[in-house]
């Protein structure tokens, strides 16, 4: 028996050891959630009581973590979380997997648009147009909405369209399960950055009056788990004028970079980054540079040039940089890995970095980006940008002190925040006055088609519905990568070689590359020197011969952890390095030239210095694209890239409109796209190109077409002068007008009118 007992004890011992190892492995794979704070526990308790909750938290208040805690506490609940953007959606799904929370998955965590596509089987669900169709047709869900708890995040960024869609979701859940689900509305009224698109903080602040189907209990957590105490003091004392934020961790001083007689601002920022990297052992992808705009061609032009110089300095010194090709493009998370991120304020929403430098924190911001905003309140876009930092916040005040600062200038350099550089001047004593200092420059066709609020979008879609005739239906879609991987390596101090991978977003270059490739094909097939092709070749040689930056295409070093950085006082080497003449003869040549030219025109060098493989467009797909273009363009008479401008009288102002027509082919003017579908923005562009042409050449009648080389779809613009004038007038009114000051009661009234039309 003693032997049997010993074997049994041994067996239990082995089993216990196995269980302990299993538990340890699980804890590593699925770490425990942070223990709820008192504020978070109060929300958990409210959900446990069956209550619906409106939570208005501070930046970094742990809203997402709180959702995980709820899901863990009540595993029986079927939860649906709807986030505002794709990045946050993917982040929630990844963290849910990390914490082993199966109820939050690809079926339950969505953006408004992915929810529309998944549950309503709407092919255009990933666009606002798809959501409008669902509401207009009163579409029934294709799948049962069996949710117990529905969570809408970032409610302050809701628009009327999304709010009514949210109400429809709640109604469809009720129809399926027999009662309304519990409701959670989360957000922060100070973090709304999409007012120019029609979003309103009123959807959060007046949620009780809007979501009348639910009895909401309010919870307003003050604690921020992201911001440091030093940042919280800066926010409370300087930005808000009240103790609204409580932080739980210490950090370095908030830095303020001002003008300096001896040090350009871009170099002051660069040195601040290098010191922070060394002091806090930061990676490149833990650093961000945020600005009102990266590509603003009017107004704060000096700031734009400074930002480009900063990007050039960082790249020259071996840093990997992610620099989007437009202000309105959604950040590509894959391409951000391993890189310092540059982006416009709104694009930083939902992101977090250890080091954040915010450019444009000055009175002049209101002249160009906030003309209709109250001067005594920190603009939401700047508030969001400054709250992205989790360790070190640096602001650049290179003009007059912002009028919303709640402390005198003399108090800005206290123990919690100070100037970063010796010899920097105090912030200008000059008081800010809201006067535009320089005349606004030309407005591009692309800019006039951006930032259109929902109501205006609906109006334009109705008009455009009768303005286009389908000539060719969509066919086979080109299969071309959106991202490419770039293998890299560096040598550590011990001699070990560390290999890693960067990703680069290239979809924005593919369309231009295909058109340039078509130009080359035209040259080979006609035996003639195409003017635009010659220009492209000459321009690339000019850039390469200059050698200042683009010599890095052939030779580049990367500074990563484990390597010594260049000396801080290193001066850019502007000596030219002779390179062979750039000849556009192959597919790879064309793609390389596209990368060089696109970024040269934008004064950035990050992408061309990283990309060393120009093969992301397969030869077969390139040939298919050329074949498609050859069917719609007469190569014997075509002209490319024709720039036109005109002046349009608007009351007492003159709007200078400028645009560049892709192709003139005899009597046809074509706008070439390489996208999944031809949306409203493309239609508006060709309408504006027609306006430019008819104003410049009123006696030369043309036909106007939209052509999508990716799908083969072709649309023709119909000559309806009354509706075309209506489109132009609407776009101009939208450009000049702002509804940011709309009273909350108007928002409440409008959403209920819309709800009644859709839901009854």
Steps between C-alpha positions, in 0.01 A plus 500: 500500500789731581627453145157576358475806724843619388402458134178687562684786671749507215217507246331787681833680525556467125144615431540799732826591332332467159213726612742756640696504173176528303388791717837673466490457121145635487596800712778581257276453197201666662611747770254616761307819450588796722295511816206740453535842657215629715366695200519196272340276763205738527430453127538121533248504786256707295514247215451221753178671613371505143543876461597686186803727538635821356871528582685823432864434584826688470778415251648165598217427747511130417164477320610201291647325804173559681313324218733199537435500875125497436533213252712304748260569790189403298605227252133415429440841338497515123686826439523710187753784497495753218809716474560811295790388283667188364817542705311494829291205382810291425664613824199389707488162325873445556486593869189285551695205363799592719282504815306189388161666477316295235181708510685789331599373158469564127123441519440736790752786461438722198513845355164640386597414144625145561183433703290617204690275263495196732146508636310667215686340208550837340788492245555873552470464876858615548394844377248759618315438177432142607363610838274753326361222279430282805307783665324617184382149410426415865711191451447205734813338645615186320609347830331495838616778733493304824689746719448565870727805520578744218791741548557809286845649547623856425142629494620863478614414145158376395330661206128513436526214250688276744272592789187398306676181392581431867131545582406257223741243643333530841156465342609193299643338816166562671313341209722192523516439878175668606646788701756775473856400592691676772679802361843650568595838354867590547698807403640837601334823386843667488640253247274559200718552192254451214271800537585602143329175391191561711595322824367660816587466868125537559454131414684434826412800717128477408483123475199489734296713259621306192492135615155524654445124484737451795527633854865598525705527817802731479857416597779749442840350592770760566800270520733472200727197485685638198592854597767579759441727797709765324279482191184502713619817674570662163156400368317612814686828561584615147245346262183449705518733799350235729609178672333263258773234461665286767815306409659206682861507377790742486699600194730768362412865455275607219733662250429826317701583190489866400686718256876525524740742341764234447314168469234433233188342646540181295845441649372572853233232450754254357734548795210457742419167331861381511533583870171327581605188303825482696352586840194275482631233260221571250443323169413698189140374504453640852539855365249721315503848345147645479405812306183680385590400145786332318402628158327833552593714200372825641489670831768356728736432211806568713388227739452257213854564375636457852328160532648384171848615610456306824407185306808546280729541803367190674527284188850631425605398849383146447154495651214310343207736437135447413366804313147463350444635151195705605351653814175308471642154441443241772822401674632166379591311816722251322706775338535683833691213663860589572460861384459850640147604403409836348129572471232769516315551829176314406689192379659457844162417652512169688881480488757514777875560498753541781644819351272749321597834351202723412570777249279806451395569861472876450250773433553489123332158496163675514577700187529196279350196670246629751346819365159416648620355829472683835829662596462427872491121463777262399405364154397136522747399230792646699367350824492157338850543355651607832335211685665230284820499710554247777852608610629824346293784353667781306305790352631743239382857550675686220263795484276689738377333815167318445208715621350206695802459730374555856829621652720799422808455287726539800348191662562267207854417603438349841615177658265294284563653160790694359683601183723229365788697357741753643469830324140449391290810517190518718174472313430822312368780716280604212137424577312285258241668283287302263614647174615291208851619424532372149261443216377148455660328205340296222250230596557165332222291350587227749472740797159628386373140502624426852340545842138502387241460781237226483209725407693653213622156391143372481400801293793454261432128463141573400615748238779277366271197473362647177825644370686181404435228247674164523691428178690194628405285799773395746692191389798306630680681783877550477687305767765738632643520854413794721800448730846363432748359751855632511759279675752692709784417735747664734810390690493512879803604706583130563511429128164322477292577193138581579255463213165673497230602255345832408176544311426775253155604375517521120137502385518880470784464248351223288257716300770753403743218416248337264444828317876557470539144373233568241697809392806279447294252299371785286858615432605152392198452279488837331873568476436851621627686801202552723523842662399380843726196479792727414412729789488206741841375386661843521350570841624168642851570368488848650404356838755218489783723378431739784604218725407674823247245614429246230853364484370302793311289248829318443662535838328536834580431863246434770540611860326263737541394859851362546665740255661834561306791360648777289626800691224741579684786333557312175430722202314369197737398225376686196783397270364340182582140429498431127273215405424344163236662282154388599347323201139391506519168319348235725208449735736529796642829368151644479405399855828639637447828312146524639630462856768764446275753329202461734707560809716767343188700418393459862851593626531170687766232461397222740337266249760513218783442746330190644361327192762300313271249332284637220323179402167527679310538170512156330584508130173325405292754695695787347428365151130467585496862621676621183252310286209662679642849461577439132131425442382835639786731394606594147877477534566694179347823628496470880635770733585438865496698822342826383492761779212749493386774734219749520362766733148470636332801657346416837327805651785737592767231463666331205564126513791390284433141391783289356505144370699262283318297235634145461437444128379704204427261212349685204151603607522296822622610840563210737562483872682172566458323836644181643257421783252234604206711383423842356353691793356846544841669534607377154173620348540843655855526366400442137217753541754759618739415215213568262451836670869583461504403132181683401615818676839488326380377158127579471490427127677161513231250591618176660356179643594412856566151635595324822704187441604250766802310367483261795155366404444622143192701601428807285250778572407797280400838637162619371470863389233636733611859551247575773607205717870554426470862620317372806789264581755782465298740715452233768872421516597866523241567772629198690859625470417842644231409752536327832240357733737439790308743715168321457302501825450154658121538483528523120697174493237329717216630283670401173584146609142432612364629167740269318412211731129549436554494123696176519357310794154653542 
